[in-house]
Amino acid sequence: MQRVCFILKVKPEKVAEYRKAHEAVWPEMREALSRRGWHNYSLFLREDGTLVGYVETPDFRKAVAGMQEEPVNARWQATVKDLFEELPAGAADTSMRPLERVFYLA
């Protein structure tokens, strides 16, 4: 199981809107994430817009690629796209770049 952590940047003026969007993630989006191997998926957000994500998955690349095949993902990404400052790959999910793990205590 891979443990993946990543950072994205929400526009500071959109932090409240981002939080509100995640209060009720659509059931079909939650089901798609689970089906595509996203486990223990957590998002942490600071007031300045720094977003830290964590997920456990058998294969992060496959998990991201699998979500590209889910119609609900395209709809979700469209609703949150404008909340982010910079998305190098055009969408939040495809702009996630894993951080290097330097320590792990089991």
C-alpha positions as CSV (number, residue, x, y, z in Angstrom):
1,M,0.0,0.0,0.0
2,Q,1.4,3.4,-1.0
3,R,1.0,6.3,1.4
4,V,0.8,9.5,-0.7
5,C,0.9,13.1,0.5
6,F,0.5,16.1,-1.8
7,I,0.0,19.9,-1.6
8,L,-2.2,22.1,-3.7
9,K,-3.2,25.7,-3.2
10,V,-6.7,27.0,-2.8
11,K,-7.3,30.7,-3.4
12,P,-7.4,32.3,0.1
13,E,-10.6,34.1,-0.8
14,K,-12.2,30.7,-1.8
15,V,-11.3,28.7,1.4
16,A,-14.8,28.9,2.9
17,E,-16.3,27.8,-0.5
18,Y,-13.8,24.9,-0.7
19,R,-14.7,23.8,2.8
20,K,-18.4,24.0,2.0
21,A,-18.0,21.9,-1.1
22,H,-16.4,19.1,0.9
23,E,-19.0,19.1,3.7
24,A,-21.2,17.0,1.4
25,V,-19.1,15.2,-1.2
26,W,-21.5,13.5,-3.6
27,P,-22.2,9.9,-2.7
28,E,-21.3,8.8,-6.3
29,M,-18.0,10.6,-6.1
30,R,-17.2,8.9,-2.8
31,E,-18.1,5.5,-4.3
32,A,-16.0,6.2,-7.4
33,L,-13.0,7.1,-5.2
34,S,-13.4,3.9,-3.2
35,R,-13.8,1.8,-6.3
36,R,-10.7,3.2,-7.8
37,G,-8.5,2.5,-4.8
38,W,-8.6,5.7,-2.7
39,H,-8.4,4.6,0.9
40,N,-8.1,6.7,4.1
41,Y,-8.2,9.8,1.8
42,S,-8.0,13.0,3.9
43,L,-7.7,16.7,3.0
44,F,-6.3,19.3,5.4
45,L,-6.7,23.0,4.7
46,R,-5.1,26.1,6.3
47,E,-6.7,29.5,6.2
48,D,-4.0,30.7,3.7
49,G,-5.3,28.1,1.2
50,T,-2.6,25.5,1.7
51,L,-4.2,22.2,1.0
52,V,-2.5,19.0,2.2
53,G,-3.9,15.7,0.9
54,Y,-3.2,12.2,2.1
55,V,-4.3,8.9,0.6
56,E,-3.4,5.2,0.9
57,T,-3.7,3.3,-2.3
58,P,-2.2,0.2,-3.9
59,D,-1.0,2.3,-6.9
60,F,-1.3,6.1,-7.0
61,R,-0.9,6.4,-10.7
62,K,-3.7,3.8,-11.3
63,A,-5.9,5.5,-8.7
64,V,-5.6,8.8,-10.5
65,A,-6.0,7.3,-13.9
66,G,-9.0,5.3,-12.8
67,M,-10.8,8.4,-11.7
68,Q,-10.3,9.9,-15.2
69,E,-12.7,7.1,-16.4
70,E,-15.4,8.1,-13.9
71,P,-17.9,10.6,-15.4
72,V,-18.7,11.9,-11.9
73,N,-15.0,12.9,-11.5
74,A,-15.2,15.3,-14.5
75,R,-18.3,16.9,-13.0
76,W,-16.7,17.3,-9.6
77,Q,-13.4,18.7,-11.0
78,A,-15.4,21.3,-12.9
79,T,-17.1,22.4,-9.7
80,V,-13.9,22.9,-7.8
81,K,-11.4,24.0,-10.5
82,D,-11.9,27.7,-10.0
83,L,-11.2,27.4,-6.3
84,F,-7.5,26.7,-6.9
85,E,-4.7,29.1,-7.5
86,E,-2.6,27.1,-9.9
87,L,-3.3,23.7,-11.5
88,P,-0.4,22.7,-13.7
89,A,-2.2,19.8,-15.2
90,G,-5.5,21.7,-15.6
91,A,-7.5,19.9,-12.8
92,A,-6.9,19.3,-9.1
93,D,-6.7,15.5,-9.3
94,T,-4.2,15.4,-12.2
95,S,-2.1,18.2,-10.6
96,M,-1.3,16.2,-7.5
97,R,2.4,15.5,-7.2
98,P,3.4,13.2,-4.3
99,L,5.8,14.5,-1.8
100,E,8.8,12.5,-0.9
101,R,8.4,10.6,2.3
102,V,11.5,11.0,4.5
103,F,10.3,9.3,7.6
104,Y,7.7,6.7,8.7
105,L,7.0,5.3,12.1
106,A,4.9,2.2,12.0
